[in-house]
């Protein structure tokens, strides 16, 4: 495989792994720490909408779901960026080590 195609594959794989790990971590923390922290993402979004905008909605409301998906998208994008950067660093490091 050509080096440019290999680097592209490494970046895509790192971004995919980072996005999945970022969103998976956020969702698993929501499930694991729901009772101990006093609520889930939906509960936090609902209370923030009430506190800042005096907007009373239920946790199952459509706007709460959209905000939750927007937050997950941002976390996924951040995780993808960090994953791609880490993958390139590891790729370059291994390339230096394996150079003949």
N, C-alpha and C positions, 0 to 999 in steps of 0.2 A: 504494500500500500504506500502511496506517496505521502511524504511528510505533511503536506498541507491538508490532505484528506484525513489523515490520522489525527492531526490537531483539531480539525473540525469535529470529528467523531468524539474526541475526548471532551471538548467544550460542551457538546450537546449532552453527552452522558453525565457530565458533572452538573450541568444545569438541571437536568431531569432529576437526578438524585438529590440535589439540594432543594428543589421545589417540593419533592415528595417528603423529604425529611422535615422541612420547615412546616408544611401544612400538617403533616402527621403528628409532629410534636405539639402544635397548637391544639389540635383536636384531642389528642390523648390527655393533655393537661386539663382540658375542659371536662373530660370524662372522669379522670382520676381525682382531681381536686375540686370537683363540683360542690360537695358537701362541706369540705373543710374551709374553703375560701368564701363561702357564703353565696354562691351562685355561679351560673354558667355565663358564656359569652352573651347569650340572649338576655339574661337577667341584667347584665352590666349595660348592654346597649339600651334596654328599656329604661333603666334608672338614669342613664346619662341623657336620654331624650327628654325625660321628665324634668331633670334638674336644670339643664341648660336651655331648653326650648319650651318648657311647660307643656309638653306634648305627651298626653297619656295614651299609651298603646299597650297591647298585650304582648307577651313573649312570642306568641305564634303569629304575630302580624306580618304582613308582606314587607313592610318597610324595614322591620327588624331583620328579616331574612336577607334582604338586599344589602343592608349595611354589613351584616355578618359575612356575606359572600365577598363584599368589597374588601373587608379586613383580611379574609383568607387569601384573596388575590394579591394584596400587597405583601403579605407574609410569604406567599409562594414566589412572588417576583424577587423579593429580597433573598430568599433561600436559593433561588436559581442563580442569582448573581454571585452569591458567595460560593456556591457549588462550582460554578464555571471558573471562578478565580482560583479556587483551591485545586481544581483538576488541572488547570494550566500550570500552576506552580509545581505540582507533583510530576506532571508530564515533562516539564523542562528539567527538573532535578534528575529524574530517571534517565532522560536523554543525555545529560552531562555525564552521569555515572557509567552509562553503557557505551559511550563513544569510544571507538577503536582508535 
